[in-house]
Amino acid sequence: MRISDALASMRPFFSFEFFPPKDEEGSRQLLETISALQPLRPAFVSITYGAGGSTRALTVALAKKIQQEIGLTVVAHVTCVGATRAELRELFDDLARAGIENVLALRGDPPKGAEEFVAPPGGFNHATELIAMLRRNYDFCIGAACYPEKHPEAASMDDDLAHLKEKVEAGADFLVSQLFFDNDSFFAFQRRVRESGISAPMLPGLMPITNFEQIKRFVAMCGASIPPKLRVEMETRKGDAAAVEALGVAFASMQAVALLQSGVPGIHFYTLNKSPATRAIVSSLLAASAWRPAFARTVAP
């Protein structure tokens, strides 16, 4: 199914992101993890590239297996890193032949050891160029990234918003946000996006905290922030992995309820290839019908 069609017809809308493992055993375990999430009826699962585009072949192979063997809709991540335009065309031809209808088009992070992104000879400099090529030459449903707290390389929020508008005008059909832990930041960003004239559906991205030290590294790289109260509560649980995960699941659940009740079309979960936390959150949301607005309470006369 095309993501644009799913967004128009599915409520609630949940999706899960995974990254390709490094070996065959890891791939087998990942397929088992994804199969375990199938009863939650995800609208799609997405498969990332490794750092610097290092797992391009695995991304394509996993996308095929998930869609053809498990039967879930797949969004394949594709970046501009380390590939010429001709090589990317070959990749997109392969995805199209496999029946993959959806891609998330990204510039990508600089390869390991590089301080800044440099386009390879014959490659693309920006996600906007990649999106425009896809729109001209293929029939994919195209997703793009957005950053509620600004892309780390953007000069300002206005500059970042201008780049986002370029991506949508080039052909992006839907947007997936970078992870965030402060819903107010997302709501403020959402208002600015809509006021700028961007109407593409936007999925907020949540990452349940299961390892706080790992999350601190992630936010340092992507420019997200951790609310002070959450940071304090996490630090007090240092050394107790179960307590950290329990708080992470509870916090992400509260985020998701507030987001869904505000009217967002759905939630995209960054799973880190682990299903228990995500399964717990989505199962509770479904059980509570948490995407429905809270009913106003009435007092009997």
C-alpha positions as CSV (number, residue, x, y, z in Angstrom):
1,M,0.0,0.0,0.0
2,R,1.2,3.5,-0.7
3,I,1.7,5.5,2.5
4,S,-0.4,8.4,1.1
5,D,-3.3,6.0,0.8
6,A,-2.7,4.5,4.3
7,L,-2.6,8.0,5.8
8,A,-6.0,8.8,4.2
9,S,-7.7,5.6,5.4
10,M,-6.1,4.2,8.6
11,R,-6.7,5.4,12.1
12,P,-4.8,4.8,14.3
13,F,-1.7,4.8,12.2
14,F,1.5,3.3,13.7
15,S,4.8,2.6,12.0
16,F,8.1,1.1,13.1
17,E,11.7,1.8,12.0
18,F,14.5,-0.8,12.0
19,F,18.1,-0.9,10.8
20,P,19.8,-3.7,8.9
21,P,21.8,-6.1,11.1
22,K,25.4,-6.9,10.2
23,D,25.1,-10.7,9.6
24,E,22.7,-13.4,8.5
25,E,21.8,-14.4,12.1
26,G,21.0,-10.8,12.9
27,S,18.7,-10.7,9.9
28,R,16.9,-13.8,11.0
29,Q,16.4,-12.3,14.5
30,L,15.2,-9.1,13.0
31,L,12.6,-10.8,10.8
32,E,11.3,-12.6,13.9
33,T,11.1,-9.2,15.8
34,I,9.1,-7.7,12.9
35,S,6.8,-10.7,12.7
36,A,6.1,-10.3,16.4
37,L,4.8,-6.8,15.7
38,Q,2.5,-7.9,12.9
39,P,-0.5,-8.4,15.2
40,L,-0.4,-4.6,16.0
41,R,-1.3,-4.0,12.3
42,P,1.4,-1.4,11.6
43,A,0.7,0.8,8.6
44,F,4.3,0.3,7.5
45,V,7.8,-0.7,8.7
46,S,10.9,1.2,7.5
47,I,14.4,-0.1,6.9
48,T,17.3,2.4,7.3
49,Y,20.7,2.6,5.7
50,G,23.7,2.0,7.9
51,A,26.1,4.8,8.6
52,G,27.4,6.2,5.3
53,G,25.1,4.1,3.2
54,S,27.1,1.0,4.3
55,T,24.2,-1.4,4.3
56,R,22.5,-0.5,1.0
57,A,22.3,-4.1,-0.3
58,L,21.0,-5.3,3.1
59,T,18.3,-2.6,3.1
60,V,17.0,-3.7,-0.3
61,A,17.2,-7.4,0.6
62,L,15.3,-6.9,3.9
63,A,12.7,-4.7,2.3
64,K,11.9,-7.4,-0.2
65,K,11.7,-10.1,2.5
66,I,9.5,-8.1,4.8
67,Q,7.0,-7.2,2.1
68,Q,7.0,-10.5,0.2
69,E,7.3,-13.0,3.0
70,I,5.8,-11.2,6.1
71,G,3.3,-9.2,4.1
72,L,3.9,-5.8,5.7
73,T,4.1,-2.5,3.7
74,V,7.7,-1.4,3.6
75,V,9.3,2.1,3.3
76,A,12.9,1.7,2.1
77,H,15.3,4.5,3.3
78,V,17.6,5.8,0.6
79,T,20.4,8.4,1.0
80,C,22.7,10.4,-1.2
81,V,25.8,9.1,0.7
82,G,28.4,7.3,-1.3
83,A,26.4,6.7,-4.5
84,T,26.3,8.2,-8.0
85,R,23.1,9.1,-9.6
86,A,23.4,6.1,-11.9
87,E,23.9,3.8,-8.9
88,L,20.9,5.2,-7.2
89,R,18.8,4.7,-10.4
90,E,19.9,1.0,-10.3
91,L,18.8,0.7,-6.7
92,F,15.4,2.3,-7.4
93,D,14.9,0.1,-10.4
94,D,15.5,-2.9,-8.1
95,L,13.1,-1.7,-5.5
96,A,10.4,-1.0,-8.1
97,R,10.8,-4.5,-9.6
98,A,10.4,-6.0,-6.1
99,G,7.0,-4.2,-5.7
100,I,8.3,-1.7,-3.1
101,E,6.1,1.4,-3.5
102,N,7.4,3.7,-0.8
103,V,10.8,5.3,-0.1
104,L,12.1,7.8,2.4
105,A,14.5,10.0,0.6
106,L,17.3,11.5,2.8
107,R,20.6,13.2,2.2
108,G,22.2,11.1,4.9
109,D,24.9,11.7,7.5
110,P,28.5,12.1,6.6
111,P,30.4,8.8,6.4
112,K,32.3,7.8,9.6
113,G,35.4,10.0,10.1
114,A,34.1,12.8,7.9
115,E,33.2,16.1,9.5
116,E,30.8,17.2,6.8
117,F,28.8,15.8,4.0
118,V,30.4,15.9,0.6
119,A,28.5,14.6,-2.5
120,P,30.4,11.8,-4.4
121,P,31.3,12.6,-8.0
122,G,28.1,12.3,-10.0
123,G,26.0,12.2,-6.9
124,F,23.4,14.4,-5.2
125,N,24.2,17.2,-2.7
126,H,20.8,17.4,-1.1
127,A,17.7,15.4,-0.4
128,T,15.7,17.9,-2.5
129,E,17.7,16.8,-5.6
130,L,17.0,13.1,-4.8
131,I,13.3,13.7,-4.3
132,A,13.0,15.7,-7.5
133,M,14.7,12.8,-9.5
134,L,12.4,10.3,-7.9
135,R,9.3,12.4,-8.8
136,R,10.4,12.8,-12.4
137,N,11.3,9.2,-13.0
138,Y,9.4,6.8,-10.7
139,D,6.0,6.3,-9.2
140,F,7.1,5.8,-5.6
141,C,5.3,7.4,-2.7
142,I,8.1,9.6,-1.3
143,G,8.7,10.5,2.3
144,A,11.1,13.1,3.7
145,A,12.5,14.0,7.1
146,C,11.7,17.0,9.2
147,Y,13.3,18.3,12.4
148,P,11.1,19.7,15.2
149,E,14.1,21.1,17.0
150,K,16.1,22.1,13.8
151,H,18.5,20.1,11.7
152,P,22.0,20.4,13.4
153,E,23.4,21.9,10.2
154,A,20.7,24.5,9.6
155,A,21.6,28.1,10.3
156,S,18.2,28.8,11.9
157,M,14.7,27.4,12.3
158,D,13.6,29.7,9.4
159,D,16.4,28.3,7.2
160,D,15.4,24.7,8.1
161,L,11.8,25.4,7.3
162,A,12.8,26.8,4.0
163,H,14.6,23.6,3.1
164,L,11.6,21.5,4.2
165,K,9.4,23.5,1.9
166,E,11.8,22.8,-1.0
167,K,11.6,19.1,-0.3
168,V,7.8,19.1,-0.4
169,E,7.7,21.3,-3.5
170,A,10.1,18.9,-5.1
171,G,7.7,16.0,-4.6
172,A,7.7,14.7,-1.0
173,D,4.3,13.1,-0.2
174,F,4.6,12.8,3.6
175,L,7.0,13.7,6.4
176,V,8.5,11.8,9.3
177,S,10.0,13.8,12.2
178,Q,13.2,13.3,13.9
179,L,12.8,11.9,17.4
180,F,11.8,14.3,20.2
181,F,10.9,14.1,23.9
182,D,9.1,17.5,24.3
183,N,5.7,17.5,22.7
184,D,5.5,21.3,23.0
185,S,8.5,21.6,20.7
186,F,6.7,19.4,18.1
187,F,3.4,21.3,18.4
188,A,5.2,24.7,17.9
189,F,7.0,23.2,14.9
190,Q,3.8,21.8,13.5
191,R,2.2,25.3,13.7
192,R,5.1,26.9,11.9
193,V,5.0,24.2,9.2
194,R,1.3,24.7,8.5
195,E,1.6,28.5,8.6
196,S,4.3,28.3,5.9
197,G,1.9,26.6,3.6
198,I,3.2,23.0,3.9
199,S,0.3,20.7,4.0
200,A,2.0,17.3,3.6
201,P,1.0,14.8,6.4
202,M,3.5,14.7,9.2
203,L,4.2,11.7,11.4
204,P,5.9,12.5,14.8
205,G,8.8,10.2,15.6
206,L,9.1,8.7,19.1
207,M,11.9,6.6,20.5
208,P,11.1,4.8,23.8
209,I,14.1,5.1,26.1
210,T,15.5,1.7,27.0
211,N,19.1,2.7,27.5
212,F,19.6,6.3,28.7
213,E,23.3,6.5,27.9
214,Q,22.6,5.5,24.3
215,I,19.8,8.0,24.0
216,K,22.1,10.8,25.2
217,R,24.5,10.0,22.4
218,F,21.7,10.0,19.8
219,V,20.3,13.4,20.9
220,A,23.8,14.9,20.8
221,M,24.1,13.9,17.2
222,C,20.7,14.8,15.9
223,G,20.1,18.0,17.8
224,A,17.1,16.9,19.9
225,S,16.8,17.7,23.6
226,I,15.8,15.9,26.7
227,P,13.5,17.8,29.1
228,P,15.2,18.6,32.4
229,K,12.7,16.7,34.5
230,L,13.0,13.6,32.4
231,R,16.8,13.8,32.5
232,V,16.7,14.0,36.3
233,E,14.4,11.0,36.6
234,M,16.5,9.0,34.3
235,E,19.7,9.9,36.1
236,T,18.2,8.8,39.4
237,R,17.6,5.3,37.9
238,K,21.2,5.0,36.6
239,G,22.3,1.4,37.1
240,D,18.8,0.0,37.1
241,A,18.1,-1.0,33.5
242,A,14.6,-2.3,34.3
243,A,13.6,1.0,36.0
244,V,15.1,3.0,33.1
245,E,13.1,1.0,30.5
246,A,9.9,1.2,32.6
247,L,10.1,5.0,32.8
248,G,11.0,5.2,29.1
249,V,7.9,3.2,28.1
250,A,5.6,5.2,30.4
251,F,7.0,8.5,29.1
252,A,6.7,7.6,25.5
253,S,3.1,6.3,26.1
254,M,2.1,9.7,27.6
255,Q,3.7,11.5,24.6
256,A,1.8,9.3,22.2
257,V,-1.5,9.8,23.9
258,A,-1.2,13.6,23.9
259,L,0.0,13.6,20.2
260,L,-2.9,11.3,19.1
261,Q,-5.5,13.3,21.0
262,S,-4.1,16.5,19.3
263,G,-5.0,15.1,15.9
264,V,-1.7,13.9,14.5
265,P,-2.3,11.1,11.8
266,G,-0.2,8.6,13.7
267,I,3.1,7.8,15.4
268,H,6.4,6.6,13.9
269,F,8.4,4.5,16.4
270,Y,12.2,4.3,16.3
271,T,12.6,0.8,17.7
272,L,16.4,0.2,17.7
273,N,15.5,-3.3,16.5
274,K,13.8,-4.1,19.8
275,S,10.1,-4.9,20.0
276,P,9.1,-5.3,23.7
277,A,9.0,-1.5,24.5
278,T,7.2,-0.6,21.3
279,R,4.8,-3.5,21.6
280,A,3.9,-2.5,25.1
281,I,3.2,1.1,24.1
282,V,1.2,0.4,21.0
283,S,-0.8,-2.4,22.7
284,S,-1.8,-0.1,25.5
285,L,-2.8,2.7,23.0
286,L,-4.9,0.2,21.1
287,A,-6.5,-1.2,24.2
288,A,-7.4,2.3,25.5
289,S,-8.5,3.6,22.1
290,A,-6.1,6.4,23.0
291,W,-6.2,8.2,19.7
292,R,-9.7,9.4,20.5
293,P,-10.1,12.9,22.0
294,A,-10.8,12.8,25.7
295,F,-14.6,13.1,26.4
296,A,-15.8,16.2,28.2
297,R,-17.0,15.2,31.6
298,T,-20.5,16.2,32.6
299,V,-21.9,16.7,36.1
300,A,-25.4,15.5,36.8
301,P,-27.7,18.3,38.1
